[in-house]
Amino acid sequence: MGAFLYAISLQWKLDIRSKTILITCYIVPLLFFAIMGEIFTSVMPESKYTLIQSMTVFGVTMGSFIGLPPSLVEIYSSDINKVYKANGVPLYLGLVLTNISAYIHLFIMSILLYITAPFFFHAEIPEHPGIYFASLTIFIAVSLCIASIIGLAIKDQAKTSMISIIVFFAICHAIWYHVPY
């Protein structure tokens, strides 16, 4: 139990210092939302019906694919890995705690989009909020699983970032061109 609490404490300290989480889970998705929300609703007024969903998909994929893999490489390819071993913390706990942390941050960002979109852009709230949030929880979990595979499979931080960005663009492309609006 002491190792688990130590791992939680270590993850909390890493999250507070992490510029990656701040940038990929909050700043970039919310700035994109502010800019593109205005553009979408002024150019295509009917986009207000899907604005929350489309901005949430962008924010979640951005945060998971570009934010999580470098964090995993940092944990498993640096001295943090040695700190885990020295203190008797199971190595899988770094993956679990990083995913839980990213999940919480992405869910908070999604709720911010859900709450603010109707006020700023007169966006329509999804008809079935229960289904929306159930789908959101599954989408975040699946995105984080794919991002975890990337982060664990590739040990070089530069390559991890490059592969993550390629996967991010591929998924955004697939969603943009193959999901009916």
QUIMOKA-V467006 format. One line per field, one symbol per residue. ss: DSSP state (H for helix, E for strand, L for the rest). psi: psi as a letter, one per 20 degrees, with the letter a starting at -180 (. if undefined). A space follows every 50 residues. Layout:
ss: ???
psi: ???
//
This chain:
ss: LHHHHHHHHHHHHHHHHLHHHHHHHHHHHHHHHHHHHHHHHHHLHHHHHL HHHHHHHHHHHHHHHHHHHHHHHHHHLLHHHHHHHHLLLLLHHHHHHHHH HHHHHHHHHHHHHHHHHHHHHLLLLLLLHHHHHHHHHHHHHHHHHHHHHH HHHLLLHHHHHHHHHHHHHHHHHHHHHHLLL
psi: hhhghghggghghgghiohgggghifgghhggggghgggghhgnhiiihj gggghggggghghghhhgghgghggijaihghggghjkpphhhggghggg ghggghhgghhgghghghghjkqpqqhnhghghghgggggggghgghhgg hhhpiphghggggghggghgggggggiipq.
//
